[in-house]
Amino acid sequence: MSDARDEVRNGLLLDGLGKPLDLNAVDWHVRHKNPSASPSEVQNETLEVIRSLVSDGLFSLGAVGENDERFVAWKRSLDHSIHKIS
């Protein structure tokens, strides 16, 4: 794992303490640590960061409910969820 990916993971872990993180926050962290990356490289790295955090049991994928704004975890496989957000 690259140093940039480690820094992105650490930043996301701090930002996500006790609250859901939007996909845009993940993308921002990746772009910030990889300023010369192309849009497709940023997308691929964003997905890899998400995959690693979820695989390590540090994050769950899901959505915030429309009515009560509570986080609802998706029950599908990680591969299905990654495909959905990609």
Protein Blocks (a to p, Z undefined) as FASTA:
>chain_A
ZZklmmmmmmmmmmmgopacdfklmmmmmmmmmmmbcfklmmmmmmmmmmmmmmnopacc
ddddfklopacddfbdfklmmmmmZZ
